Amino acid sequence: MKPFDYDVIIIGSGAAGLTTALQLPDHFRIALFSKDSLSAGSTYWAQGGVAAVLDQVGDNVEQHIKDTLIAGAGLCKEASVRHIVEHGQSSIEWLINQGVPFTPDQDQNRPYDYHLTREGGHSSRRIIHADDATGKAISETLIQQVQNKLNIDLYPYHLAIDLITTSKLGIDDHRCVGAYMLDLKNEAIKVFRSRCTVIASGGASKAYLYTSNTDGASGDGIAMAWRAGCRVANMEFNQFHPTCLYHPNAKSFLISEAVRGEGGLLKRPDGSLFMKNYDPRAELAPRDIVARAIDHEMKRLGADCLYLDISHKPAEFIRSHFPTIYERCLGFDIDITKDPIPIVPAAHYTCGGIVVDEHGQTDTEGLFAIGECSFTGLHGANRLASNSLLECFVSASSCAQNISDHFQHYPQPPTLPDWDESQVIDSDENVVIAHNWDELRRFMWDYVGIVRTDKRLQRAMHRVRLLQFEIHEFYSNFKVSNDLIELRNLALVSELIIRCAIERKESRGLHYTLDYPELSETIRDTVLVPENFHASQKTKQAHPVTA
């Protein structure tokens, strides 16, 4: 099959991927991929908003930086934090110019005339939003913009199988020159050749049994980058959102942190409050503290769930501020203007990822990573609420500018071989994939969840390696499928999470272990180096990693 040739290919159609595509020069030939529809990723479902300093009265960039550093529990890279926070206002202005319909609020007399809300860990109102469906508004607006661009080819329902590097082809240098993609509708494997490749594929929360993420959050980009020789860091820091709707038919519906920001109270089944027993900030404490408090109360009481109650607020206030949450809960016979919302914690965000510099450059030349799949140093040991979308826009802009400025230095890729299926057959045992998928997510939840121990982690490592052996045998002998590719990636990323968790002999931020409940005096990132890491790469010196 003739390869598809592009200047830049972008794997992922969320906020990071869409922004990169739109900010690259119009004369670039760009391919943008999504494993499902263009709006299927995590961005579309983001409720809260984007954190950025827009109101200089009572807030400033230095305070946003300080809040981020505090939430990150000593592991944030201040240079990265400063770079991203300082570009917050320009990112919001770009989104407004693209047509994103943020919620107005003329009464507040703010410079931008938009309503700003406050979330846990923030010292001021600085979350700009589109009601309680910010991600949907951003996703729909940016998708419409890329659809209008003649230089951007869109490939929904295309799943990346693996990256193609020159070292895999037997060429001395080490750079990314394209990717193999599975066309899910036509069941065909295509070769895409490019001078630059951008991974914007999101996180890996699907490694856990309970997650707020969509089904596609299987860590594909992180796994592919690792296999391509890139370092990963801080994979032990998995953020569990404290409040996901607990209902058998809800399937991972998130209850925005903004509900607590606007006065929602966390309660035990008997209606009593408990958050002040864990933190003086109560409901406005950072997510790691709130999630652990809920987890502890549930286990102590033997409760299936706890409750988030905002019914003490006026009904019209609730309906106007949280229309999506109100309607969704009402569909399950929960009227949030009168009833508390049953909630449980769920895996929500991957704070670690592929090691990059401030432009998204990885350890492999020509390969970039942005958004949740990347490790910039912004989040540290715990992500501050609504900083994730901000990181997507700022990092994507920096990445696009860097590719544009240095594009002449990226050589034309060599001839690429077709995907070889000559030695494989169709599988008649897909039940094996389903069983392994279920087993993986269950032991990750039980052993590598909100509270960990050395014994649980070692047990998880033993299990994941057994699964990887089975998956490798399956991958080597049968034709690839969507489920097999995702399972292969998720098992690898789960191993990386477990390895990082085993190495961290302390409790910090999102990593809490009963064996080491105190903070270590040594502050360091957990950096994993693949066997095929090319230490000669010039970019490695620029990465924000503390040894």
C-alpha positions in Angstrom: 0.0 0.0 0.0 1.3 3.4 -0.9 2.2 5.4 2.2 0.3 8.6 3.1 2.8 11.5 3.2 2.4 14.5 5.5 4.5 17.2 7.0 3.0 16.6 10.4 0.8 13.9 11.8 -1.1 14.5 15.0 -2.4 11.5 17.0 -5.4 12.6 19.1 -8.3 15.1 18.5 -8.7 16.6 21.9 -7.8 20.1 23.0 -4.1 19.5 22.6 -4.3 17.9 19.1 -6.8 20.3 17.7 -4.9 23.4 19.0 -1.7 22.2 17.5 -3.3 21.6 14.1 -4.9 25.0 14.1 -1.7 26.8 15.1 0.6 25.2 12.6 1.2 27.2 9.3 -1.5 26.9 6.6 1.0 25.6 4.1 1.8 22.5 6.2 0.1 19.3 5.1 -1.4 17.9 8.4 -3.1 14.6 9.3 -5.2 14.6 12.4 -6.2 11.2 13.9 -8.9 10.0 16.3 -9.5 6.4 17.3 -13.3 7.2 17.4 -15.2 10.3 16.3 -13.3 13.5 16.5 -15.2 14.5 19.8 -14.8 11.1 21.5 -11.9 12.0 23.9 -11.7 13.4 27.4 -11.8 17.1 26.3 -15.5 16.8 25.2 -16.5 15.7 28.7 -14.6 18.2 30.7 -17.1 20.2 32.8 -15.3 22.6 35.1 -13.3 25.0 32.8 -9.9 26.4 32.2 -7.7 28.0 34.9 -6.2 31.3 33.9 -5.7 34.7 35.5 -8.1 37.1 33.8 -9.2 39.3 36.6 -6.3 41.2 38.1 -8.4 42.5 40.9 -7.8 40.1 43.8 -5.8 37.7 41.7 -2.5 37.6 39.8 -0.1 35.2 38.0 2.1 34.8 41.0 -0.8 33.6 43.1 -1.8 31.1 40.4 1.8 29.8 40.3 1.8 29.5 44.1 -1.5 27.6 44.2 -0.1 25.2 41.5 3.1 24.6 43.4 1.3 23.9 46.7 -1.1 21.4 45.0 1.9 19.7 43.4 3.4 18.8 46.8 7.0 19.9 46.0 7.4 18.2 42.6 6.3 20.9 40.2 8.9 22.4 38.0 8.6 26.1 38.7 9.9 27.1 35.2 7.3 24.9 33.6 4.6 26.2 35.9 5.5 29.8 35.2 5.7 29.3 31.4 2.2 27.8 31.3 0.5 30.1 33.8 2.0 33.2 32.2 0.5 32.2 28.8 -2.9 31.6 30.3 -4.5 34.9 29.3 -3.3 34.7 25.7 -4.6 31.1 25.4 -8.0 32.2 26.6 -8.0 35.1 24.1 -7.2 32.7 21.3 -10.1 30.5 22.3 -12.4 33.4 22.4 -11.3 34.4 19.0 -12.0 30.9 17.8 -15.6 31.4 18.9 -15.7 29.3 22.2 -18.9 30.5 23.9 -17.7 31.0 27.5 -20.4 31.9 30.0 -20.9 35.7 30.3 -21.4 37.6 33.5 -22.0 41.3 33.0 -22.8 41.8 36.7 -19.2 41.0 37.8 -17.8 43.9 35.7 -14.7 41.8 34.8 -12.3 42.8 32.0 -13.6 40.0 29.8 -17.2 40.0 31.0 -17.1 36.3 31.6 -18.2 34.4 34.7 -15.3 33.0 36.7 -15.7 30.2 39.2 -13.5 28.8 41.9 -12.4 25.2 42.4 -10.4 23.2 45.0 -6.9 24.4 45.7 -7.4 27.8 44.0 -7.2 30.9 46.1 -9.3 33.0 43.8 -12.1 32.7 41.2 -10.1 32.1 38.0 -11.9 29.3 36.2 -13.5 30.5 32.9 -16.1 28.1 31.7 -19.1 27.4 29.4 -21.7 26.6 32.0 -20.9 23.0 33.2 -20.0 21.7 29.7 -16.8 23.6 28.9 -15.1 20.7 27.2 -18.1 20.3 24.8 -18.0 23.9 23.9 -14.3 23.9 23.3 -14.3 20.6 21.4 -17.2 21.5 19.1 -15.7 25.0 18.3 -12.2 23.7 17.5 -13.5 20.7 15.5 -15.5 23.1 13.3 -12.4 25.2 12.8 -10.2 22.3 11.7 -13.0 21.1 9.4 -12.7 24.4 7.6 -9.0 24.1 7.0 -8.0 22.8 3.6 -4.5 21.7 4.7 -5.8 19.4 7.5 -7.0 15.9 6.6 -9.1 14.3 9.3 -9.0 10.6 10.0 -11.6 9.6 12.6 -11.8 5.9 13.5 -8.1 5.4 13.0 -6.1 3.8 15.8 -2.3 4.1 16.0 -0.6 0.7 16.3 2.9 1.9 16.7 5.4 4.6 15.8 8.0 4.1 13.1 11.6 5.2 14.0 14.7 5.1 11.9 16.4 2.8 14.5 13.7 0.2 13.9 14.6 0.4 10.2 18.3 -0.1 10.8 19.3 3.5 10.2 22.0 4.9 12.5 20.2 8.1 13.7 17.2 7.9 15.9 14.1 9.9 14.8 10.4 9.3 14.3 9.3 9.1 10.7 5.7 8.1 10.9 3.2 5.6 12.3 1.2 2.5 11.4 -2.5 3.2 11.7 -5.4 0.7 11.9 -8.4 1.9 9.8 -11.2 0.6 12.1 -14.0 0.9 9.6 -12.2 -0.8 6.7 -10.0 -3.1 8.9 -7.0 -2.0 6.9 -3.5 -1.1 8.2 -2.1 2.1 6.6 1.4 3.6 6.6 1.7 7.3 7.4 5.0 9.0 6.8 5.8 12.4 8.3 8.7 14.7 9.1 7.2 15.4 12.5 4.8 13.4 14.7 2.8 14.8 17.6 1.2 12.5 20.3 -1.8 14.1 21.8 -3.6 10.9 22.8 -4.6 11.6 26.4 -4.0 9.6 29.6 -4.3 6.1 30.9 -7.1 6.1 33.5 -8.7 3.2 31.7 -6.2 1.1 33.6 -8.5 1.3 36.5 -11.9 -0.4 37.0 -13.7 2.8 37.9 -12.8 5.9 35.9 -14.4 9.2 34.8 -12.7 8.8 31.4 -14.0 7.6 28.1 -13.2 4.1 26.9 -10.3 5.4 24.7 -8.1 6.5 27.7 -5.9 3.5 27.3 -2.4 5.1 27.4 -1.7 4.4 23.7 0.6 7.4 23.2 2.6 6.8 26.4 3.1 3.1 25.4 4.2 3.9 21.9 6.6 6.6 23.0 8.2 4.1 25.5 8.6 1.6 22.8 10.2 4.3 20.6 12.9 5.0 23.2 11.4 7.8 25.2 11.7 8.2 28.9 8.5 8.5 31.1 8.3 10.0 34.5 6.0 10.2 37.6 3.5 7.6 36.4 2.7 6.7 40.0 0.7 10.0 40.3 -2.8 9.0 39.1 -5.4 11.5 40.1 -8.7 10.1 41.4 -11.5 12.5 41.0 -13.4 12.6 44.3 -16.9 12.9 42.9 -18.2 10.6 40.2 -21.9 9.8 40.1 -22.6 6.5 41.7 -25.4 4.8 39.8 -25.4 1.4 38.0 -26.4 3.1 34.7 -24.4 6.3 34.9 -21.1 4.9 33.4 -18.4 7.3 34.6 -20.4 10.5 34.8 -18.3 13.2 36.5 -19.7 15.6 39.0 -17.7 18.8 38.5 -15.5 20.2 41.2 -17.3 23.4 40.6 -20.2 22.0 42.5 -18.0 22.1 45.6 -16.6 25.4 44.5 -20.1 26.9 44.6 -20.9 25.5 48.0 -21.6 21.8 47.7 -21.0 19.8 50.9 -19.7 16.2 51.2 -21.7 14.1 53.6 -21.8 10.6 55.1 -24.9 8.5 54.5 -26.3 9.8 57.8 -26.0 13.4 56.5 -23.1 14.4 58.7 -20.2 16.4 57.4 -16.6 15.1 57.6 -14.2 17.0 55.4 -13.0 19.4 58.2 -11.7 16.3 60.0 -9.2 15.9 57.2 -8.3 19.4 56.1 -9.1 22.9 57.3 -10.1 23.8 53.7 -12.8 21.2 53.9 -14.6 20.7 50.5 -12.1 23.1 48.8 -9.1 21.0 49.6 -7.1 19.6 46.7 -8.4 16.5 45.0 -5.9 14.1 46.4 -6.9 15.0 50.0 -10.7 14.9 49.2 -10.4 11.6 47.3 -8.5 9.9 50.2 -11.0 11.3 52.8 -13.9 9.8 50.8 -12.1 6.5 50.3 -11.3 6.3 54.0 -14.8 7.1 55.1 -16.3 4.6 52.7 -14.0 1.8 53.9 -14.5 2.8 57.6 -18.3 2.7 57.3 -18.5 -0.1 54.8 -20.5 2.3 52.6 -21.0 1.8 48.8 -20.9 5.6 48.3 -21.0 9.0 50.0 -23.0 12.1 49.0 -22.4 15.6 47.6 -25.2 18.0 48.6 -25.9 21.4 47.0 -29.6 21.3 47.6 -29.3 24.1 50.2 -28.7 26.5 47.4 -31.6 28.1 45.5 -33.1 25.8 42.9 -32.7 28.3 40.1 -29.0 28.9 41.0 -28.4 25.1 40.7 -30.2 24.7 37.4 -28.5 27.8 35.8 -25.0 26.9 37.0 -25.1 23.2 36.5 -27.6 22.4 33.7 -25.8 19.4 32.4 -25.4 17.8 35.8 -29.0 18.6 36.8 -30.4 17.0 33.6 -28.2 14.0 33.8 -29.0 13.3 37.5 -32.7 13.9 36.9 -32.5 11.1 34.3 -31.6 8.8 37.2 -34.4 10.2 39.4 -32.0 12.3 41.4 -33.2 15.9 41.7 -30.1 17.8 42.8 -32.2 20.8 43.9 -33.7 18.6 46.6 -31.5 15.5 46.9 -27.9 14.8 47.7 -25.9 13.2 44.8 -24.4 9.7 45.5 -20.7 9.8 44.6 -17.5 7.7 44.6 -13.9 8.5 43.6 -12.8 7.3 40.2 -9.5 7.4 38.2 -9.5 10.7 36.4 -6.1 12.0 35.3 -2.6 10.8 34.6 -0.2 13.4 36.0 3.0 11.7 34.7 3.8 10.8 31.2 6.3 11.1 28.3 9.2 13.3 29.3 9.2 16.5 27.2 10.6 20.0 27.2 8.5 23.2 27.1 8.0 22.7 23.4 6.7 19.2 23.7 10.0 17.7 22.3 10.5 14.1 23.5 13.8 12.1 23.6 13.2 11.0 20.0 13.9 13.5 17.3 10.8 14.5 15.3 8.5 13.2 18.0 6.5 15.5 20.2 4.0 14.9 23.0 1.5 17.3 24.5 -1.5 17.3 26.9 -2.2 14.5 29.3 0.2 12.0 27.8 3.1 14.3 28.5 5.2 15.1 31.5 6.0 18.9 31.5 6.5 19.4 35.2 3.4 21.4 35.6 1.3 19.1 37.8 4.0 17.6 40.2 2.5 15.1 42.6 -1.1 16.4 42.1 -2.8 18.4 39.4 -4.5 21.6 40.4 -8.1 21.6 39.2 -8.6 23.0 35.6 -4.9 23.4 34.9 -5.0 20.4 32.5 -6.9 22.2 29.7 -4.6 25.2 30.2 -1.6 23.0 29.7 -3.1 21.6 26.5 -3.5 25.1 24.9 -0.2 26.5 26.0 1.9 23.4 25.2 0.2 23.0 21.9 0.9 26.6 20.9 4.6 26.2 22.0 4.8 22.9 20.1 3.3 24.3 16.9 5.7 27.3 17.0 8.7 25.1 17.6 7.9 22.8 14.7 7.3 25.8 12.4 10.5 27.5 13.4 12.7 24.4 13.0 10.9 22.5 10.3 13.7 22.8 7.8 15.9 20.8 10.1 13.7 17.7 10.0 14.8 15.6 7.0 12.4 13.9 4.6 11.6 10.4 6.0 13.0 7.3 4.2 10.9 4.7 2.4 8.8 2.9 4.9 7.8 -0.8 4.8 4.2 -2.0 4.8 2.8 -3.7 7.9 3.6 -7.4 7.7 0.7 -9.7 8.4 2.1 -12.7 6.5 2.7 -14.7 9.7 -0.5 -14.1 11.6 -4.1 -15.5 11.4 -7.5 -14.4 12.6 -8.2 -15.1 16.2 -11.1 -17.3 17.3 -10.4 -16.7 21.0 -11.2 -13.0 21.6 -12.6 -14.0 25.0 -9.0 -14.1 26.1 -8.6 -10.4 25.4 -11.8 -9.6 27.3 -10.8 -11.7 30.3 -7.3 -10.1 30.4 -8.7 -6.6 30.1 -11.1 -7.2 33.0 -8.4 -8.8 35.2 -5.9 -6.0 34.5 -8.3 -3.2 35.5 -9.5 -5.0 38.6 -6.1 -5.7 40.1 -4.9 -2.1 39.3 -7.9 -0.8 41.2 -7.4 -3.2 44.2 -3.6 -3.0 44.4 -2.5 0.3 42.8 -5.4 2.5 43.7 -5.9 5.4 46.1 -4.1 3.7 49.0 -1.1 1.4 48.3 1.3 -1.0 50.1 4.5 -2.7 49.0 2.8 -6.1 49.1 -0.1 -4.9 46.9 2.4 -3.4 44.4 4.5 -6.5 44.2 1.4 -8.6 43.7 0.3 -6.2 40.9 3.7 -6.4 39.2 3.6 -10.2 39.2 0.1 -10.2 37.7 0.9 -7.6 35.0 3.9 -9.5 33.8 2.0 -12.7 33.5 -0.6 -10.8 31.5 2.0 -9.2 29.3 3.4 -12.7 28.4 -0.1 -13.8 27.3 -0.7 -10.5 25.4 2.6 -10.7 23.6 1.9 -14.3 22.5 -1.5 -13.2 21.2 -0.1 -10.1 19.5 2.6 -12.2 17.7 0.2 -14.8 16.3 -3.0 -13.1 15.5 -4.2 -10.1 13.5 -4.4 -6.9 15.4 -7.7 -5.5 16.5 -8.8 -2.4 18.4 -9.2 -4.3 21.7 -5.8 -6.1 21.3 -3.9 -2.9 20.6 -5.5 -1.1 23.5 -4.9 -4.0 25.9 -1.3 -4.3 24.8 -0.8 -0.6 25.5 -2.7 -0.5 28.8 -0.7 -3.5 30.2 2.5 -1.7 29.4 1.4 1.5 30.9 0.1 -0.3 34.0 3.6 -1.8 34.4 5.1 1.7 34.2 2.7 2.9 36.8 3.5 0.0 39.1 7.3 0.4 38.6 7.1 4.1 39.5 5.0 3.4 42.5 7.4 0.8 43.8 10.4 3.2 43.4 8.7 6.0 45.5 9.4 5.2 49.1 7.3 8.0 50.6 3.7 9.4 50.5 3.5 12.5 48.4 0.5 14.0 46.6 -1.5 11.4 44.8 0.8 8.5 45.8 -0.1 7.3 49.3 1.4 4.2 50.8 0.8 2.7 54.2 4.4 1.5 54.3 5.9 5.0 53.9 3.2 7.4 55.2 5.6 10.4 55.6 7.3 12.7 53.1 10.9 12.0 52.2 13.5 14.7 52.7 14.7 14.0 49.1 12.5 15.6 46.5 12.9 13.8 43.1 10.9 12.6 40.1 10.5 9.0 39.3 12.1 8.6 35.9 12.0 5.4 33.9 14.5 4.8 31.1 13.7 2.3 28.3 16.4 -0.1 27.1 16.4 1.5 23.7 16.9 5.0 25.1 19.4 7.0 23.0 21.4 9.0 25.5 23.0 11.0 22.7 19.8 12.9 22.0 20.5 16.6 22.4 17.0 17.3 23.7 17.4 15.3 26.9 19.3 18.1 28.6 16.3 20.4 28.3 13.8 18.1 29.9 12.4 19.3 33.3 13.4 16.2 35.3 15.0 16.2 38.7 17.2 13.1 39.2 
